Amino acid sequence: MINIAVILAAGTGTRAGAGEPKQFRRLPDGRTVLETCVAAFAGLVDSICVVTHPDYAERTRALLQDDRILVVNGGKERWESSWHAIQALSDVADANLLVHDCARPFVSARIIGDVSKALETHEAVTVAVPATDTLYRVQNGCVAEIPQRAEYMRAQTPQAFRLSLIRRAYELALQNPDGVAVTDDCGIVRHYMPGQEIYIVTGEEANRKLTYKEDFV
């Protein structure tokens, strides 16, 4: 079974400032966020697909300078970008799909390896780290409940699936007349294929998400 990394880089990143999408911002070593993220998967998977905003497709291709990397136009929502990647792989009978947020460029080889290993025995895998802060369930701006922290983990990516499984989950989601009810790929599987187990690989704090301008300091 081949492993395909799908790197979601279709956002505009307005919360990160700097006047351009954060995937094109440069890190201290001079590489962009996108280049760093692609490099993390290079050599650890069989192929890479980058999902980008249509306005930045040519810029993405020019930056990566690798015809082996499939560049796909994304959608308005995260789930749409994942679905566009799945559609672009319609000629692939089956594979393992590792869907990763470009905004997490520091994903380690250990995480990628553990996710790939888990896919040998599981059809759906995600990455998460234990919650270290107290959590509040909020109602009308007030604390409604303080759940047990030990029961919760913070989600990271990649979220990985057998291609046939995630394709079927999206087909079921798109049949919903009220529209797709959830945003990410694990949510799609959990909501539309509720009996499907999603195995958890332990993540790392270094696999953090670059969201705000302070995250780039």
Disulfide bonds with the S-S distance in Angstrom:
none
